[in-house]
Amino acid sequence: MPEDRAIPAAGVSAEPRSTRAFVSDKQVLQREALGSSALQLPAYLVLLVIAAAWLGTITWGLARLASAGDGTEASAGRPSRVRSGGVRLRRPRPPAPAP
């Protein structure tokens, strides 16, 4: 790996025959990472919020699919049956009691 003056890193020569000690991947492959940034924690928090929203939306959608048409509280008051044209019908209301 060549010397890089922009990120004060010395060059690492590739000799045909040499024995070297093992070094951490981060030390070799991410030599420009010079500690943590002020944006690192907020960036991870934004990713956490996005992941939580994504998982919450999937959970909500699957719960709606699971309860569609089975008469549970999640589907009460909503259309429950679909005919072949994609038209949703409401459940028929019971007849009003006679006076």
C-alpha positions, -999 to +999 in steps of 0.1 A: +000+000+000+014+034-009+022+062+015-008+086+018+001+121+030-036+133+031-041+109+060-007+107+076-002+070+068+032+054+060+035+032+030+035-006+034+059-023+010+050-055-007+083-075-008+083-109-025+095-127+006+089-112+040+074-122+073+050-097+089+030-097+121-007-099+118-024-065+121-061-057+126-081-053+094-093-019+105-057-007+110-047-018+074-079-013+053-093+017+071-062+037+078-080+070+071-104+064+100-088+085+126-111+081+156-148+089+159-166+118+142-192+141+158-217+128+132-211+091+140-236+088+169-264+108+152-259+088+120-263+055+138-294+069+157-310+079+123-304+044+110-319+029+142-351+051+137-353+041+101-350+004+109-376+007+138-400+024+115-395-002+088-400-031+111-430-014+127-446-008+093-441-045+083-455-056+116-486-034+113-492-045+077-489-082+086-512-077+115-538-061+092-534-090+067-538-116+095-569-100+109-586-091+076-620-106+074-619-127+106-642-104+126-616-092+151-614-057+164-587-047+139-611-052+110-643-040+127-661-012+107-639-018+076-648-037+044-643-074+049-651-091+016-638-086-019-657-097-050-640-106-083-640-070-096-620-057-066-652-041-052-653-043-014-686-050+003-696-042+039-711-069+060-749-067+060-764-050+091-790-069+110-826-058+105-839-031+128-863-044+155-900-039+147-918-012+168 
